[in-house]
Each structure stands twice: as structure tokens, then as C-alpha cells.
Amino acid sequence: MVLNMDCADADQAPLRTELAAKAAALIPLLRSNAPRADRDRRLPEENVAALEEAGLFRICAPRRWGGYEGDCRTYMDVISEVGRGCGSTAWVAFISNTGAWIAGYFPEEAQREIFAQNPDTRFIGILAPTATTARVEGGYRVNGTWGYASGSLHAHWALLTVPLTLDDGRRDLGLIMVPMRELTVEDTWYSVGVRGSGSNTVTAKDVFVPDHRLIPLSKVMAFNALGDTERTLPYRQAFAATAVIAVAAPVLGMANAALDLTRERMAAGNKRIAYSTYGDTRQSPAMQLQLAEAASLIGTANASVKAWCDHIVNAAASLQQLSYDDRARMRAELGLAMDHCRKGVDLLMSVQGTSGFMEANPIQQVWRDIGTATRHGLLTPEVPLEIYGRALFDDYPNLSAFV
């Protein structure tokens, strides 16, 4: 077997450092614009332009089309930094970069159509197959409606899932790429958190999708244990594990932002504890313990998620399959890490006190964002814990394709 291991693999560490630094430099801008994203229910164009100028929409785009083709850990470090500035901006960046990575699985004709004129192409991505398809000459005719289309107000392309009947009669799910101009966006994202993500509803009416812009989902799911060994490192990563853990990046950033904001506020030394003799919250052992517990929960979550990213990348580099037990454990520990983030932020709200819930205090927006984001179906711990628990008993029912 001849492996396509070019210098991109060795370049990940300096690339990671460079892109994470660019993301960190945007935090003041993103934080200052976060209330506007929340109020307007869309990202400020200034945010989108800043991410594009920094190259943060091409983190995972194929290198051959001008992208950085970053690995799972590079992506995690960069997007979590964006999340320290604005949760909604990080959410859109996560969706778009995941779409750019998956686009690299499509035929070359599709990739050229998507990336050749714009390596910063932005995506929405929805895995629920809420559509119908009909086979026609040269492709499929698609009708359907998909909800929670994060990034819909700024995307160029839509990565969507549809049911298929293949030419040999087999039924499958398919991944399709559709230009956003061929879809209708309905304004439906009225949420208490991640309000700026534009996670609206998109509709396709008699949209023609040529064969080159469709791949059976089973084709990429075949790489759940180990990716495509003939390709560069990001495409040797286990597919489902990489797609699932990507969702955690904005949440880590939100939790880190809440910790930053709390420590900054306490550093002023003028936050007293009502109905007590403490004129400075920092002097209270009870508040010290709550802050320490919150920081520990958030730190543990960061360490766990990034360790799993490293495990995915190292397995890909050494061509080692991730066993089902490994992947089930990753899903369970990811869910627990997200729960740690949410609980940590709840503790920080107690340290902040009632004033933390005032609209003028930026932590309340982070609290709303993380409360919403951690309820994403790939991040909640309940079913993943069941999957892992059954795996520990050598019982492997098909509870989720994303293991």
C-alpha cells in the first residue's frame, strides 16, 4: 500500500499554533459584537469578514483547493478559541468547517465546483433525511425541508441528507451538495441561546442534484473505524468520531469564555456578597470553592475532548482502527464533558450572583448559549452512556449510526 502522506501531516503543529493565535486575536472583536449577534439573530457581517480574512473558514477545506486541511485537534483548538469570543460565531464556523471537510469526500468534479473559485466557501450541514428524491436522468430531483440549518444566512453551499433508491434497487441515505441560491430560507430560529447562528429552516422545491454532487452515506460511514488510508491525515481520521467530536468545539469555547468573564469581573475587587460582611467576593471560601469547582469541571472537559482529538489523529497517523468500544467510550465521555461545561457555567453564575443575569452582563448570554448548545443530539450524554454501557457488557445493538 502506498500512502499519500505529504508534508501536510508534519505541518499540523505550526498550523495549529498559527490559526489558534489568529482566532485568539479576534476574541475582543467577537465579544464586543456578541450582543448584536444575539439581538439581530444573525452574525454581524464584520464577524464573518474577520473570520474569512483570518482563514478560519478554510481550516478543514481540502489543501488542493487552497484550504489548510487541518486535522481534528487543529480544528478543535481554533474553533474553541472563536467560541471564547462569541458562541454563535463559533457555531457557524464549526458547521462550515465540518461541511468543508466532508466536501472533500465528494468526487473531484463537485469539489472543483465548490472550491475552485473560493477556498473560503461556507456551508450549512444537516444530517436529518427529511426529504424525498426521485431518480432522473443524470441525477436526482429533490424536494424537502430541513430544520436547524445553522449558518443559513451566510452560507454558499448546503450539505444535506436525503433518502435514496440506488440504481441497483438498494435503499440508502445520501449526502448531497446544493447551492444555497437554489434553496429557500425560512426565518424560524427563535431560540433563547445561540441566537446569532441563523439556524433556520431551508426548503428545496424540485431541485436537481447531479450525480457528481451526491454520495451514499454508507460510503463515508464505511470509514467509521479508520478513514481512507490512501489519503492525507484528516481523511484517515475515523469518520463518525471526527464528525461527532467537532460539535464540542464551540461549547468548550463558551465554557472558557464564562470562566474568563467571571475571573475578569472578580479581579476588579468590588464585587461584594449581598447580606454578608464580605466586601470582596474573592475573600469568601465558599466562592473560592465554587470557582475552583467550576474551573476544574471546565478544565477536565477541555482535557478530555482534546485528548480524544489526539487519539483520533494518532490512530489515523498510525493507521490503527478505532474499535467500537473506543468509539462508544468517546461518545460517552464527550457527553459527560459537555455536561461538565454546562455545570461549570452554572456554578460561575452562582459566583456572579443575581447581577450575572442582567442583560448588561455578558455572561448571561454565554449561559443561554451553552444551555442551548449542549442539548444538541450528538452532545447529550444519555444515549451515548447507554451505548457504552451495553458495549461494556459485549452487547452491541445499533442505537446510533454515529459510533
C-alpha positions as CSV (number, residue, x, y, z in Angstrom):
1,M,0.0,0.0,0.0
2,V,1.3,3.4,-1.0
3,L,0.2,6.2,1.3
4,N,-0.4,9.7,0.3
5,M,1.4,11.2,3.3
6,D,2.7,14.5,2.2
7,C,4.2,17.2,4.4
8,A,0.8,18.4,5.4
9,D,0.8,15.8,8.2
10,A,4.0,17.2,9.7
11,D,2.8,20.8,9.3
12,Q,-0.1,20.4,11.7
13,A,1.6,21.7,14.9
14,P,2.8,25.0,13.4
15,L,-0.5,25.4,11.5
16,R,-2.4,24.8,14.8
17,T,-0.4,27.4,16.6
18,E,-0.8,30.0,13.8
19,L,-4.5,29.5,13.4
20,A,-5.3,29.4,17.1
21,A,-3.4,32.7,17.5
22,K,-5.4,34.3,14.7
23,A,-8.6,33.1,16.4
24,A,-7.5,34.4,19.8
25,A,-6.7,37.8,18.3
26,L,-10.4,38.0,17.2
27,I,-11.8,37.5,20.7
28,P,-12.2,41.2,21.6
29,L,-14.0,41.9,18.3
30,L,-16.3,38.9,18.6
31,R,-17.0,39.6,22.3
32,S,-17.9,43.2,21.6
33,N,-20.2,42.1,18.7
34,A,-21.8,39.2,20.6
35,P,-24.8,41.3,21.9
36,R,-25.5,42.5,18.4
37,A,-25.5,38.9,17.1
38,D,-27.9,37.9,19.9
39,R,-30.2,40.9,19.3
40,D,-30.2,40.7,15.5
41,R,-30.4,36.9,15.4
42,R,-27.6,36.8,12.8
43,L,-23.9,37.2,12.8
44,P,-22.6,40.8,12.1
45,E,-21.0,40.9,8.7
46,E,-17.9,42.2,10.4
47,N,-17.6,38.8,12.2
48,V,-17.9,36.9,9.0
49,A,-15.4,39.1,7.2
50,A,-12.9,38.8,10.1
51,L,-13.1,35.0,10.1
52,E,-12.6,34.9,6.4
53,E,-9.6,37.3,6.5
54,A,-8.0,35.1,9.2
55,G,-8.6,32.0,7.1
56,L,-10.9,30.4,9.6
57,F,-13.5,29.1,7.1
58,R,-10.8,27.1,5.4
59,I,-9.4,25.2,8.4
60,C,-10.7,21.9,7.2
61,A,-11.1,22.6,3.4
62,P,-9.0,20.3,1.1
63,R,-5.5,21.6,0.6
64,R,-5.6,21.0,-3.1
65,W,-8.2,23.8,-3.4
66,G,-6.4,26.3,-1.1
67,G,-7.6,25.0,2.3
68,Y,-5.5,24.2,5.3
69,E,-6.8,20.6,5.6
70,G,-6.4,20.8,9.4
71,D,-6.8,17.7,11.5
72,C,-9.2,17.1,14.3
73,R,-7.0,18.7,17.0
74,T,-6.2,21.7,14.9
75,Y,-9.8,22.3,14.3
76,M,-10.7,21.9,18.0
77,D,-8.1,24.3,19.2
78,V,-9.0,27.0,16.7
79,I,-12.8,26.9,16.9
80,S,-12.8,26.7,20.7
81,E,-10.8,30.0,20.6
82,V,-13.5,31.5,18.4
83,G,-16.1,30.4,21.0
84,R,-14.3,32.4,23.7
85,G,-15.4,35.5,21.8
86,C,-18.9,34.6,20.5
87,G,-20.8,31.3,20.8
88,S,-22.9,31.9,17.7
89,T,-19.9,32.8,15.6
90,A,-18.1,29.6,16.7
91,W,-21.2,27.6,16.0
92,V,-21.4,28.8,12.4
93,A,-17.6,28.3,12.0
94,F,-17.9,24.7,13.3
95,I,-20.8,23.9,10.9
96,S,-19.0,25.4,7.9
97,N,-15.6,23.7,8.6
98,T,-17.2,20.4,9.1
99,G,-19.0,20.8,5.8
100,A,-15.8,21.8,4.1
101,W,-14.1,18.6,5.4
102,I,-17.0,16.3,4.3
103,A,-17.0,18.1,0.9
104,G,-13.5,16.6,0.4
105,Y,-15.2,13.1,0.2
106,F,-17.2,14.1,-2.9
107,P,-16.0,13.5,-6.5
108,E,-13.4,15.9,-7.9
109,E,-16.0,17.5,-10.2
110,A,-18.1,18.5,-7.2
111,Q,-15.0,19.7,-5.3
112,R,-14.0,21.9,-8.2
113,E,-17.4,23.3,-8.5
114,I,-17.5,24.2,-4.8
115,F,-13.9,25.3,-4.0
116,A,-12.1,26.3,-7.2
117,Q,-13.3,29.9,-7.2
118,N,-13.4,30.3,-3.4
119,P,-11.4,28.2,-0.8
120,D,-13.4,30.1,1.9
121,T,-16.7,28.6,0.8
122,R,-19.1,28.5,3.7
123,F,-21.6,25.6,4.3
124,I,-24.6,24.6,6.2
125,G,-24.9,20.9,7.1
126,I,-27.9,18.8,8.2
127,L,-27.9,15.1,8.7
128,A,-31.7,14.5,9.1
129,P,-33.1,13.0,5.9
130,T,-36.3,15.0,5.9
131,A,-36.8,14.9,2.1
132,T,-38.0,12.9,-0.9
133,T,-36.0,12.1,-4.0
134,A,-36.8,10.8,-7.5
135,R,-34.2,9.4,-9.9
136,V,-34.0,11.3,-13.1
137,E,-31.5,11.3,-15.9
138,G,-28.1,12.4,-14.7
139,G,-29.1,12.7,-11.0
140,Y,-32.0,13.2,-8.6
141,R,-34.9,15.5,-8.2
142,V,-35.1,16.6,-4.6
143,N,-38.0,18.0,-2.5
144,G,-37.7,18.6,1.2
145,T,-37.4,20.8,4.3
146,W,-34.6,20.7,6.8
147,G,-34.6,22.5,10.1
148,Y,-31.7,23.8,12.3
149,A,-29.7,25.0,9.2
150,S,-27.0,26.8,11.2
151,G,-25.2,29.3,9.1
152,S,-28.1,29.6,6.6
153,L,-27.7,33.4,6.4
154,H,-24.1,33.3,5.3
155,A,-23.5,30.0,3.5
156,H,-22.8,29.4,-0.1
157,W,-23.5,25.6,-0.2
158,A,-25.7,23.2,1.7
159,L,-24.7,19.7,2.7
160,L,-27.9,17.8,3.1
161,T,-29.1,14.3,3.8
162,V,-31.7,12.6,1.6
163,P,-33.2,9.1,1.2
164,L,-32.1,7.3,-1.9
165,T,-33.0,4.3,-4.0
166,L,-29.8,3.4,-5.8
167,D,-29.6,2.1,-9.4
168,D,-29.4,-1.5,-8.1
169,G,-32.5,-1.1,-6.1
170,R,-30.9,-0.8,-2.7
171,R,-32.1,1.9,-0.3
172,D,-29.6,4.2,1.4
173,L,-29.2,7.7,2.6
174,G,-27.3,10.1,0.5
175,L,-25.2,13.2,1.2
176,I,-25.9,16.0,-1.4
177,M,-24.4,19.4,-2.1
178,V,-26.8,22.1,-3.2
179,P,-26.0,25.8,-3.9
180,M,-27.8,27.9,-1.3
181,R,-29.2,30.1,-4.1
182,E,-31.4,27.0,-5.1
183,L,-32.9,26.8,-1.6
184,T,-35.4,28.9,0.3
185,V,-34.5,30.0,3.8
186,E,-37.4,30.4,6.2
187,D,-36.9,32.6,9.3
188,T,-37.7,30.0,12.1
189,W,-34.7,30.2,14.5
190,Y,-36.3,31.9,17.6
191,S,-34.3,30.5,20.4
192,V,-33.1,31.7,23.8
193,G,-29.5,30.7,23.0
194,V,-27.0,30.7,20.1
195,R,-29.4,33.2,18.6
196,G,-27.0,34.5,16.1
197,S,-26.4,31.2,14.4
198,G,-29.2,31.6,11.8
199,S,-30.2,28.0,12.4
200,N,-33.3,28.5,10.2
201,T,-35.3,26.1,8.0
202,V,-34.3,25.5,4.4
203,T,-36.5,24.1,1.7
204,A,-35.8,22.5,-1.7
205,K,-38.5,22.5,-4.3
206,D,-37.8,20.4,-7.4
207,V,-34.1,20.9,-7.1
208,F,-32.0,18.9,-9.5
209,V,-28.8,17.4,-7.9
210,P,-26.4,15.9,-10.5
211,D,-24.8,12.6,-9.7
212,H,-21.4,14.1,-9.1
213,R,-22.9,16.1,-6.2
214,L,-24.2,13.1,-4.3
215,I,-22.5,10.3,-2.4
216,P,-24.2,7.4,-0.5
217,L,-23.8,8.0,3.3
218,S,-22.7,4.3,3.6
219,K,-19.6,5.3,1.5
220,V,-18.3,7.6,4.3
221,M,-19.7,5.5,7.2
222,A,-17.5,2.7,5.9
223,F,-14.7,4.8,7.4
224,N,-16.1,4.8,10.9
225,A,-13.2,2.8,12.4
226,L,-10.4,4.1,10.2
227,G,-10.6,6.7,7.4
228,D,-9.4,6.4,3.8
229,T,-5.8,5.1,4.2
230,E,-4.9,6.3,0.7
231,R,-5.4,9.9,1.6
232,T,-3.9,12.7,3.8
233,L,-4.2,12.6,7.6
234,P,-7.6,14.4,8.0
235,Y,-9.2,11.8,5.7
236,R,-7.6,8.9,7.6
237,Q,-9.4,10.0,10.7
238,A,-12.4,7.8,11.8
239,F,-15.3,9.5,10.1
240,A,-18.1,9.3,12.8
241,A,-15.8,10.1,15.7
242,T,-14.4,13.1,13.9
243,A,-17.9,14.4,12.9
244,V,-19.3,13.9,16.4
245,I,-16.5,15.5,18.4
246,A,-16.5,18.5,16.1
247,V,-19.7,19.6,17.6
248,A,-18.0,20.1,21.0
249,A,-15.6,22.9,19.9
250,P,-18.0,25.8,20.3
251,V,-19.1,24.5,23.7
252,L,-15.5,24.4,25.0
253,G,-15.1,28.0,23.9
254,M,-18.3,29.1,25.6
255,A,-17.3,27.5,28.9
256,N,-13.9,29.0,28.7
257,A,-15.5,32.4,28.0
258,A,-17.7,32.2,31.1
259,L,-14.6,31.4,33.2
260,D,-12.7,34.3,31.6
261,L,-15.6,36.7,32.2
262,T,-16.0,35.7,35.8
263,R,-12.3,36.0,36.7
264,E,-12.2,39.4,35.0
265,R,-15.2,40.6,37.0
266,M,-13.8,39.3,40.3
267,A,-10.4,40.8,39.6
268,A,-11.9,44.3,40.0
269,G,-12.3,43.6,43.7
270,N,-15.5,45.4,44.1
271,K,-18.0,42.5,43.8
272,R,-19.4,42.1,47.3
273,I,-21.7,39.3,48.6
274,A,-25.1,40.6,49.5
275,Y,-26.3,40.2,53.1
276,S,-22.8,39.4,54.3
277,T,-19.8,41.2,55.6
278,Y,-17.8,40.2,52.5
279,G,-16.9,43.3,50.5
280,D,-14.9,41.3,48.0
281,T,-16.2,38.0,46.7
282,R,-12.7,36.7,46.4
283,Q,-12.3,36.6,50.1
284,S,-15.1,34.2,50.6
285,P,-14.0,30.5,51.0
286,A,-17.4,29.4,49.7
287,M,-16.9,31.5,46.5
288,Q,-13.4,30.2,46.1
289,L,-14.6,26.6,46.3
290,Q,-17.4,27.3,43.7
291,L,-14.9,29.0,41.4
292,A,-12.4,26.2,41.8
293,E,-15.0,23.5,41.1
294,A,-16.2,25.3,38.0
295,A,-12.7,25.8,36.7
296,S,-12.0,22.1,37.4
297,L,-15.1,20.9,35.6
298,I,-14.3,23.1,32.6
299,G,-10.7,22.2,32.6
300,T,-11.5,18.5,32.8
301,A,-13.9,18.8,29.9
302,N,-11.2,20.6,27.8
303,A,-8.6,18.0,28.6
304,S,-11.0,15.1,27.8
305,V,-12.2,16.4,24.5
306,K,-8.7,17.4,23.3
307,A,-7.3,14.0,24.4
308,W,-9.9,12.3,22.3
309,C,-9.0,14.5,19.3
310,D,-5.3,13.5,19.8
311,H,-6.4,9.8,20.0
312,I,-8.3,10.1,16.7
313,V,-5.4,11.9,15.0
314,N,-2.8,9.5,16.3
315,A,-4.8,6.4,15.3
316,A,-5.1,7.9,11.8
317,A,-1.4,8.7,11.6
318,S,-0.5,5.1,12.6
319,L,-3.3,3.5,10.5
320,Q,-4.9,2.0,13.6
321,Q,-8.6,1.4,13.6
322,L,-10.7,2.8,16.5
323,S,-12.6,-0.2,17.9
324,Y,-16.3,0.1,18.5
325,D,-15.6,0.1,22.3
326,D,-13.2,3.1,21.8
327,R,-15.8,5.0,19.8
328,A,-18.6,4.2,22.2
329,R,-16.4,5.4,25.1
330,M,-15.6,8.6,23.2
331,R,-19.3,9.3,22.7
332,A,-20.0,8.7,26.4
333,E,-17.1,10.8,27.7
334,L,-17.9,13.6,25.2
335,G,-21.4,13.8,26.6
336,L,-20.0,13.9,30.2
337,A,-17.6,16.6,29.1
338,M,-20.4,18.7,27.8
339,D,-22.3,18.2,31.0
340,H,-19.3,19.3,32.9
341,C,-19.1,22.5,30.8
342,R,-22.8,23.3,31.5
343,K,-22.5,22.6,35.2
344,G,-19.3,24.6,35.4
345,V,-21.0,27.6,33.9
346,D,-24.0,27.2,36.3
347,L,-21.6,27.4,39.2
348,L,-20.0,30.5,37.7
349,M,-23.4,32.1,37.5
350,S,-23.7,31.5,41.3
351,V,-20.3,33.2,41.8
352,Q,-21.6,36.1,39.7
353,G,-24.8,36.3,41.7
354,T,-28.0,37.9,40.6
355,S,-26.2,40.5,38.6
356,G,-24.9,37.8,36.4
357,F,-28.4,37.5,34.9
358,M,-28.6,41.2,34.0
359,E,-28.7,41.9,30.3
360,A,-25.7,44.2,30.6
361,N,-23.6,41.3,31.9
362,P,-22.1,39.3,29.0
363,I,-22.0,36.1,31.0
364,Q,-25.8,35.7,30.8
365,Q,-25.6,35.3,27.0
366,V,-22.9,32.6,27.4
367,W,-25.1,30.9,29.9
368,R,-28.0,30.9,27.5
369,D,-25.8,29.8,24.6
370,I,-24.2,26.9,26.4
371,G,-27.6,25.7,27.8
372,T,-28.9,25.5,24.2
373,A,-25.7,24.1,22.6
374,T,-25.2,21.3,25.0
375,R,-28.7,19.9,24.2
376,H,-27.5,19.1,20.6
377,G,-28.4,15.5,19.9
378,L,-24.8,14.5,19.4
379,L,-23.7,16.1,22.7
380,T,-26.2,14.9,25.3
381,P,-24.8,12.0,27.4
382,E,-27.9,9.8,27.9
383,V,-27.9,7.6,24.8
384,P,-24.1,7.5,24.5
385,L,-23.8,6.3,28.1
386,E,-26.3,3.5,27.2
387,I,-24.3,2.7,24.1
388,Y,-21.1,2.5,26.1
389,G,-22.7,0.6,29.0
390,R,-24.0,-2.0,26.6
391,A,-20.6,-2.2,24.9
392,L,-19.0,-3.0,28.3
393,F,-21.4,-5.9,28.5
394,D,-20.4,-7.0,25.0
395,D,-23.9,-6.1,23.8
396,Y,-23.8,-4.1,20.5
397,P,-27.3,-3.1,19.4
398,N,-27.4,-0.4,16.6
399,L,-28.6,2.5,18.7
400,S,-26.8,5.1,16.6
401,A,-25.0,5.2,13.2
402,F,-22.6,7.7,14.7
403,V,-20.4,5.4,16.7
